């Protein structure tokens, strides 16, 4: 009888199709090894679905024995449309990656062609006879699935590329990179040397959580393999694959696969981005793809305008205003402070702004700088308006009345906010009188005002055919309430009132018009 191992045999799954193969293989293994323990590892993004399917195959009574374990692991999955002409090259590249991964004993990336094909118009122009000629390419929908390389307790996290004196970070999906590496130079923690490197790699110890930045020659000591260049190529491809096909722009990898490299002026790109946005607004590549009508994304239109060779439809002509907006956005990106750089996206935006040029595969980041700058300007205007409003309110508002005394008040509702808690819903009314004094009413039982009479109606006397509502923003009411507290919020004096009764609706304004 075969010897039963104490450690379970592991069957790791990458794709949905592999889940069924793994289940059958695990069942056969247990049959041949006297029900030896097994563990099936499934990507976390379809763990729930796979778990039910695996149980139905492994156990006839839909209940797993203790010797069978189904666990999830972090794995990235993405769908992309790839031109038919590039499909073979991508498949070859992924096959080489799989072979390297197998030799090094690490996880790999797998591509599945779903069989779904679309014919898209990639160019259109008029011929000498004035007839419209469209050029179409066939695109295949493929699914990319994979896991970060792991070996001997170390996991690959990211590649650090050097753009002049600055660093571009490319993080493997599902992994988190410490912020300190956004400013890391080309130093290797392993051999303790700093030299001119195009890239370095960040790895993490799975047990201690320690991270190290290592060069291409040293990375094999952490991720296995005798050939450091093979491990370096593997890591570089993983991170580039993520940046190009995942977070940045799937279509741009088509040029990356053919070895195309170009350096683009940031201001020039943003100038044409502004020109495109003036005509059609901003459309990201994700939104353009979701529309399904072959509409070009704004970044693509900007590149077409920048590199137009006179053929096809001429791009939108840029103006001095576009140039000014581009210069302002590039300057803003370059001067972002550490407090404003709160994530990897903003870090990369700042790097591109400081260098003032980008590579072709980085134009997704670069073009979005204009949108990010516009949002920043909008937030600044809103912030100044809030500060101005608060300053005016702090000078106008004062405390009203004596605490614990009841008053009849004519107050206008300026804010209505509902808060949910374990004790139910509380409506917080912000009110102001004719002198500018501000009041706050915390109301646990919202008053019901008769639409006809404008007066509050006791709940036990409400008629089902009449229309009732709470206090509406913009309306002015005569209330009778008790002053309970004098507060100050952001230097604005406020009087807190309670136990209020609506005596009369003095002025009724439709809330949408308030």
N, C-alpha and C positions, 0 to 999 in steps of 0.2 A: 504494500500500500504506500502511495507517495507520502513524503514527509510534509506536514502542514506547517507553513511559516507562521510565526507569531505576528509578524508585520503583515498587514493586508497588501495584496497586490493592487497596484494603482492602474486604473484605466482612465486616461485623460481625454476629454472630449473638446473639440474646437467648434465644429459645426453641428447643426441639428441632425444631419444625416449620420454623422459619426456616433451620435447618442445611441441609436438603435444597434449599430455595429458593436459598440462597446458593451451594451447590455447582453447581446448574444454571446460575445466573447467571454464576458464575466460569468455567465451562466454555464458555459462549457468548461471554463476553468474550475469552477466550484464542483461540477460533476466529476471531473477527472481527478480532483484533489480533495475528495471527501469533505465538501462544503467549506473549503478554506475561506478565510475572510478576504473581502475585496473592498476597494474604495473607488467609486466613480466620481471624477471631478468634472463639474459642468460649469460653463461660463455663467456668471451671475445674472446676465441680462435675460436669459430664458430658463433660469433654474426652475421656476415654479411649473412651467409647462413640461420641461424635460423630466422633472421629478415624478409626475403622475405617469408619464409614458414608460419610464424606466421601471417603476414599481409593477406595472401591468405585465411587463416582460419577465422580470426577475422573480416575481412571486405570484403564484396562481390565486392566492386568497387576498391579494392587495394589501398585504401586511409584511413589511420587510423584517427578516430575522436580524438579530443584533450583529451578526457577522457581515452584513452588507451595509455599507455606508455610502450615502450620496451627499456630496458637499459641493459648494460653489467656490469659484475663484474669479478674481478680477481679469477681465478679458475685454478687448475693445472690438467693436463690430460697426462697420459703416457700409453704406450702399453708394455706388457711384456709376455714372454713365461714362463709358470708355469708348472712344472711336474704334471701330472694327480694325482699322489699320494699326492701332497701337495695342490691341489686345494680346497679340502673340508676344510682343516685346515685354509687356508687363508680366505675362505668364512666365516667360523665360527668367525674368529678374526674380520673381517670387520663387521659382523652382531652385535657382541658385542659392537664394536665401535659405530655403528649406534644407538644402544639402549642407550648407554651412552650419545651420542650427543642429542638424542631426550629428555631424562630426563633433561639434562642441558640447553636445548633450543638453541643449537648451530648447525652449519652446520655439515654435515657428509661426509664420503667417500663412494663411490659406485663402485662396481666391476661388469663388464659385460663380460661374456664369449662370444667371437665372434663366437664360433663354429669351428674355424680353428684349426686343429690339425696337428702336425708334429711328426714323429718318429725319434728320434736322438740317435746316438751311444754315450753312456756315458762311456763305458769301452770296451776294446778289449784285448785279450790275447790268447796265444796258449795253448791247452790242452796237456795231456800227449802223444797224438799221433801226435803232431806237427800241428794240425789243428787250424786255426784261429777261435776263438769264439768271437762274438760281442754281447754286452748287450745293448739293446735299451730301451728307455723310451718314453712314449707319452707325448708331451708338448702341452698345450692349450694356444692360444693367448688371453689374457684378456686385457681389458681397465679399468684403474683406474682413477676415476674422483673425485674431492673433493674441498673443500674450507677451508681456515684456520678458526679455531674456533673463533667466535666473540660473545661478550655478553656485553650488557649495555655500549656500547661505547668503549670497550677495545678489541683489536685483538691480538691473539697469534702470535708471530713472530718466536721464535726459542727455542730450548733446548740447554743448555750448559752442556756438560758432562766433568767430571774432570778425566784427565789421569795423575796420579801423582800430580805434582804441576802445571800442564798445563791444557788448556781448549780446547776441541773440540767443534766447533759450528755446529749445524744442523739447517739450516734455512728452514722454510716452503716455498714451491715454490711460486714465485710471490711476496715475501716479501723481504725487504732490512733491514739488521741488522747493526747498527752503529759499527764502528771498535773497539770502546772502549771495547766491550764485548769479544773480542778475548783474552784479558788478565784478564778477570773478575774472582775473586775468588768466593767461595761458600757463598756469602753474600746475605741476603734478604733485599731489600729496604723497605718492608712493615712492618715486625716485627723488623727490624734493628738488626738482629743477624747474627753471622757467626758461623756455625757449620759444622761438617763433613757431607757433602751431596754428593750423587753420581751425582746429577744433579740439576739445577735450570732452571727456565723458564723466557723468556723475553716477555713482553706484551707492547702494544702501545695504547695510548689514541687517538682515531680516530679524536677528535676535536682539541686537542692541539698539538698532535704529541709527547707528552712526553712518554718516555719509562721507564719501571721499570723491575728490576730483582727480581723475587720472588721465594720462596721455594715451595715445594709441599704442605705444610700445608696452605699456604697463597694464592695460585693461584686461589682457588675457590672464593675468595673475588672479583676477577677481571673478571673471566669467568663464574660465576654463579654456582649454585648447592650447596647442603648442605654437600656433601661428598668431602672433599679436595683430598682424594686419587683417587676418580673417575675422577676428573678433571685432576689431575696429570698424571694418566694413559692415559687419552685422549691426552694430550699434548705430552707426551713422545712418544706415538705411532705415532702421526702425524709427528713429526720431524724425528723419526727413519724410518718411512715409506718413507719419502722424501729422506733421505740420502742413504738408502739401495736400494730402488726401483727406485729412480730418478737419482740423480747426481752421485752416486757411482756405484753400481753393482747389477743389478736385481737378478742374479743367486745366489749371496751370501746370500740372504734373505732366501733361502731354508733351510740353516743351522740355521739361526736365528729363523725361525719358529719352529724348533724342539728343541730350547733351547741350541744348541751347542755353546760353548764358548771356545776360545783358544787364548793364547798369543804367538805371533810369533816373533822371533828375526828379527829385521829389516835387519841387515847385512846378516843373513842367507838367508832371502827372496831375497834380492838384488843380492846376489851371484848367486842364481839359475836364477834370472831374466836376469842377464848378460850372463849366459851360454845359455839360451834360445835365447837371442837376437843375440848371435854370430852365431847361426845356421840359424835362420829364421827371424831375425829382430824384430821390435816391432809391435805388433798388439793389439790394444785396444779391449775391449769387444764389444763396439759398432760396430767397423769395422768388428770384427769376426762374429757378428750376421748378419750384412748387407750382408756379403758374401754368406750366406745361404748354405755353403757346410760343415758345422759342424767342421770347423777349430777352434782349441782351441786358445784362447787369450793368450798372453805372460804371464800375471799374473797367469792364470790357469796352464800353463805349469810349471811355477816356483813353485807353490804349490805342483803340482804332484811330481816334483823332490825333494822337501823338505821333503815330507811325504811318499815317495815311500816305499812300504812294501815288495818289491821283486816280486810281482805279476804283470803280464802284461808286456808291453814294458818298458824296463829300461829307465830312463830319461837321458838327456845329462849330462855327468860328468863335474863338475865344475873344474876350474883351479886356480892357484895362481893369475893370472891376473884378473879373475872374482872376487876373494876375494878382491884384491886391489881396483878395481873399485867400489865395494860395500862399502868398508870402506870410500873411498873418497866421494862418493855420500851422505852417511849418515852424514859425517862430514860437508859437504857443507850445507845440509838441516838444521842441528842443529845450524849453524853459520849464517843463513840468518839474515840480518839486517832489521830494521823496514822499511827502504826505499825500500827494495826489496820485502817485504810482502805487496803487493798492493791489494790482494783480499783474500777471504775466503780459496780458494784452497791453496795458498802459506802459509797462516797461519797454516792450518792443516798439511801441509808438514813439516813446521818448528817444530810443536809440536811433530810429530812422530819422526823426526830426533833427537830432544832433549831427548826424552824418550828412543829411540833406540829399541822399540818393538811396536807391534800393535795388535789389535784384528782382528779376522778373517774377520769381515765385513769391515775392513779398509784397506785390502790388495790392493784394487784398487788404493787408494792414495799412499800407500807405494811403490808398484811396479813402479809407474810412477815417483818416485823420481829419478830413474836411467836415464830416458829419459830427465827429466827436467835438471839434472846435465849435461848431454852431450850437451844439447842445450846451457846451460850457458857457457860451455867451448868453444863451437863454436863461440858464440857471443864475448867472451873475445879475441879469436884469431883474429876475424874480427876487433874488436875495436883497438887492438894493431897495426894491419896492417894499419888501417886508420890513426892512430896517427903517425906511422912511415912515411907513405906516405905524410901526411900533413907537417911533420917536414922537410922532404927532399924538398918538393915543396916550403915551405916558405923560405928556404935557396937559392933555385935556381931561383925562379921567381922574376922579377923586373919590374918596370914600363917602358913602351916603348913610345918613341916619345913625341911630344907636342900636347896638346889638341887643337882641331879644325883644325889640319893639316891632309892631306890625304897621305897615304903611300901604296906602293906595298909590300905585305907581303907573305911569304911562311909559311903556317900554317897547322898543322895536327889536324884533328878533333878527340878529345878524349871523348867528352860527347855530347849527343843530348837529349834534354828534351823538351816536349811539354806541354804548359799550356793553359787551356781553361778559358775564361772569357766572360763577357757580350759583349765585343768588338771583339770577335772572338778568334782564336788560335794564340799563339805566340810560335815560336820555339827558344829555347835558346841553342846556340852552345858554347861548351867549346873547346878552341883551344890552341895550344902551338907551339912556334917556335923552331928552332934548338938549341937555347941557353937556353931553359927551361922557357922562359917568357910566362905567361899565358894570354889569351885573352878571352873576353866574347862578344858574338854577340846576341842581342835581335832582332829577325827577325820576323816581322809580315807578310811579304809576302815571303814565302820560295822560294829561287832561284831554277830555273829549269835548270839542267845541262844536256846537250846532251850527251848520252852515247857514241856516236861515236867520237865526237870532244873533249869532256871533258870541253867544255866552256858553260857559261851561255847563255841561249837563251831568248830573250824577249817573254813574254807570247803571244803577238799578232802575233808573227811569228812562233809559234810552229806548226809542221806538225803532223797530227794525226797518221801517220805511223811510226814516230820515237819514241824512248824511252827516257824519261826524268826522272830525280830523283833529290831530294834535296841533300844537303851535307851528305855524309855517314861517319859514325864513322870509323876511321882507315885510311881514305884517306887524302892525302896531296894536298892542293890547293894553287895556286897563286891568292891572293885576292887584290883588291884595296878598301881601306876603310878609314873612318875618325875616328881619336881618339877623343872620346867624354868625357871620364872620367877616372880617376885613382882611383880604389877601392881596398879595402883589405877585404878578406873573410877568417875568421879563421886564421888570421895572414899571409895569402897568398896574395901577391900583384897581382892585376889583372888589365889589361888594357881593358876598354870597347870600342868597335868599332861599327860603324854604317854605313849605306848607302854603303854596301859592294857589289862589283861586282866580280863574279868568272871569272878570266881571263884564267885560265888553270888548268887542273887536272894533277898534277905532278906525283903522285903515287896513283894507284887504288888498294885497298885491299878489298876482299869480306868481308862484315860486320860480317858474322859469324866467320871469321878467325881473326878478329881484336882483 
